[in-house]
Amino acid sequence: MRLTAFSDVSLRIMMLLAGASESKMSTQTIAQGVGTPYNHVAKSVAFLAHHGWVTASRGRSGGVMLSEAGCRVTVGQLLRATEGETPIVECESDEARCPLNSSCRLRSYLSRAREAFFAVLDPIVITDLPHEKQLGPVMVELGLGPLATRSTEQFVG
């Protein structure tokens, strides 16, 4: 299964914000940190904020940071939201043009395969993924210092 660029950017943003701990980051800084154009990052941030996984505020003291819900979201949950019901192959779409489409058993297998893909990712909490070796150099380059460890336990209770 191939993820959309939107899913990829959204995952990168969440991982970067997880490494930033309690710090707010501007959308421009996030774009630089994840190596993606600003307009793509802005679209993903709006989507993530709509789902309540990040808080975003404008202005001089504004910025983007993970919300409490964002600290608990899993890779599977995020990808289900970003990928939606994107068909693996064309025959799964409503506009299927395959002449073999009638009573095709492959469609149900592909649907089950997509579900198995998500099921593997459902227990993986995004905030558990970033580590110093991966994000440390990015944080230093962005002027944010070393990677901060964020614990999902701080929000339980």
Contacts in CASP RR format, 6 or more apart in sequence:
PFRMAT RR
TARGET T0000
AUTHOR 0000-0000-0000
METHOD contacts of the structure
MODEL  1
MRLTAFSDVSLRIMMLLAGASESKMSTQTIAQGVGTPYNHVAKSVAFLAH
HGWVTASRGRSGGVMLSEAGCRVTVGQLLRATEGETPIVECESDEARCPL
NSSCRLRSYLSRAREAFFAVLDPIVITDLPHEKQLGPVMVELGLGPLATR
STEQFVG
1 88 0 8 1.000
1 113 0 8 1.000
1 114 0 8 1.000
1 117 0 8 1.000
3 79 0 8 1.000
3 82 0 8 1.000
3 83 0 8 1.000
4 82 0 8 1.000
4 83 0 8 1.000
4 86 0 8 1.000
5 40 0 8 1.000
6 40 0 8 1.000
6 43 0 8 1.000
6 44 0 8 1.000
6 47 0 8 1.000
6 82 0 8 1.000
7 78 0 8 1.000
7 79 0 8 1.000
7 82 0 8 1.000
7 83 0 8 1.000
9 34 0 8 1.000
9 36 0 8 1.000
9 40 0 8 1.000
9 41 0 8 1.000
9 44 0 8 1.000
10 44 0 8 1.000
10 47 0 8 1.000
10 48 0 8 1.000
10 78 0 8 1.000
10 82 0 8 1.000
11 75 0 8 1.000
11 78 0 8 1.000
11 79 0 8 1.000
11 126 0 8 1.000
12 34 0 8 1.000
12 35 0 8 1.000
12 36 0 8 1.000
13 30 0 8 1.000
13 34 0 8 1.000
13 41 0 8 1.000
13 44 0 8 1.000
13 45 0 8 1.000
13 48 0 8 1.000
13 54 0 8 1.000
14 48 0 8 1.000
14 53 0 8 1.000
14 54 0 8 1.000
14 66 0 8 1.000
14 70 0 8 1.000
14 73 0 8 1.000
14 78 0 8 1.000
14 126 0 8 1.000
15 126 0 8 1.000
15 129 0 8 1.000
15 130 0 8 1.000
15 135 0 8 1.000
16 25 0 8 1.000
16 30 0 8 1.000
16 33 0 8 1.000
16 34 0 8 1.000
16 130 0 8 1.000
16 135 0 8 1.000
16 138 0 8 1.000
17 25 0 8 1.000
17 30 0 8 1.000
17 54 0 8 1.000
17 64 0 8 1.000
17 65 0 8 1.000
17 66 0 8 1.000
18 66 0 8 1.000
18 71 0 8 1.000
18 126 0 8 1.000
18 127 0 8 1.000
18 129 0 8 1.000
18 130 0 8 1.000
18 150 0 8 1.000
19 130 0 8 1.000
19 135 0 8 1.000
19 139 0 8 1.000
19 147 0 8 1.000
19 148 0 8 1.000
19 149 0 8 1.000
19 150 0 8 1.000
20 65 0 8 1.000
20 139 0 8 1.000
20 144 0 8 1.000
20 148 0 8 1.000
21 148 0 8 1.000
21 149 0 8 1.000
21 150 0 8 1.000
22 65 0 8 1.000
22 148 0 8 1.000
22 150 0 8 1.000
23 65 0 8 1.000
23 144 0 8 1.000
23 148 0 8 1.000
24 57 0 8 1.000
24 61 0 8 1.000
24 62 0 8 1.000
24 63 0 8 1.000
24 64 0 8 1.000
24 65 0 8 1.000
25 63 0 8 1.000
25 64 0 8 1.000
25 65 0 8 1.000
25 142 0 8 1.000
25 144 0 8 1.000
26 62 0 8 1.000
26 63 0 8 1.000
26 64 0 8 1.000
27 38 0 8 1.000
27 41 0 8 1.000
27 42 0 8 1.000
27 45 0 8 1.000
27 56 0 8 1.000
27 63 0 8 1.000
27 64 0 8 1.000
28 38 0 8 1.000
29 142 0 8 1.000
30 41 0 8 1.000
30 45 0 8 1.000
30 64 0 8 1.000
31 37 0 8 1.000
31 38 0 8 1.000
31 40 0 8 1.000
31 41 0 8 1.000
32 142 0 8 1.000
33 138 0 8 1.000
33 141 0 8 1.000
33 142 0 8 1.000
34 41 0 8 1.000
45 54 0 8 1.000
45 56 0 8 1.000
45 64 0 8 1.000
46 56 0 8 1.000
47 81 0 8 1.000
47 82 0 8 1.000
48 54 0 8 1.000
49 55 0 8 1.000
49 56 0 8 1.000
49 64 0 8 1.000
51 69 0 8 1.000
51 81 0 8 1.000
52 67 0 8 1.000
52 69 0 8 1.000
52 70 0 8 1.000
53 66 0 8 1.000
53 67 0 8 1.000
53 69 0 8 1.000
53 70 0 8 1.000
53 73 0 8 1.000
53 78 0 8 1.000
54 64 0 8 1.000
54 65 0 8 1.000
54 66 0 8 1.000
54 67 0 8 1.000
54 70 0 8 1.000
55 64 0 8 1.000
55 65 0 8 1.000
55 66 0 8 1.000
55 67 0 8 1.000
56 62 0 8 1.000
56 63 0 8 1.000
56 64 0 8 1.000
57 63 0 8 1.000
66 127 0 8 1.000
66 150 0 8 1.000
68 155 0 8 1.000
70 126 0 8 1.000
70 127 0 8 1.000
71 125 0 8 1.000
71 127 0 8 1.000
71 150 0 8 1.000
71 152 0 8 1.000
71 154 0 8 1.000
71 155 0 8 1.000
72 125 0 8 1.000
72 127 0 8 1.000
72 152 0 8 1.000
72 155 0 8 1.000
73 125 0 8 1.000
73 126 0 8 1.000
74 121 0 8 1.000
74 122 0 8 1.000
74 123 0 8 1.000
74 124 0 8 1.000
74 125 0 8 1.000
74 126 0 8 1.000
75 121 0 8 1.000
75 122 0 8 1.000
75 124 0 8 1.000
75 125 0 8 1.000
75 126 0 8 1.000
75 129 0 8 1.000
76 118 0 8 1.000
76 121 0 8 1.000
76 122 0 8 1.000
76 124 0 8 1.000
77 122 0 8 1.000
78 126 0 8 1.000
79 118 0 8 1.000
79 121 0 8 1.000
80 118 0 8 1.000
87 93 0 8 1.000
88 110 0 8 1.000
88 113 0 8 1.000
88 114 0 8 1.000
89 110 0 8 1.000
90 96 0 8 1.000
90 97 0 8 1.000
90 98 0 8 1.000
91 98 0 8 1.000
91 100 0 8 1.000
91 101 0 8 1.000
91 104 0 8 1.000
91 106 0 8 1.000
91 107 0 8 1.000
92 107 0 8 1.000
92 110 0 8 1.000
92 111 0 8 1.000
98 104 0 8 1.000
101 107 0 8 1.000
125 152 0 8 1.000
127 150 0 8 1.000
127 152 0 8 1.000
128 152 0 8 1.000
130 147 0 8 1.000
131 147 0 8 1.000
132 146 0 8 1.000
132 147 0 8 1.000
135 147 0 8 1.000
136 145 0 8 1.000
136 146 0 8 1.000
136 147 0 8 1.000
139 145 0 8 1.000
139 146 0 8 1.000
139 147 0 8 1.000
140 146 0 8 1.000
END
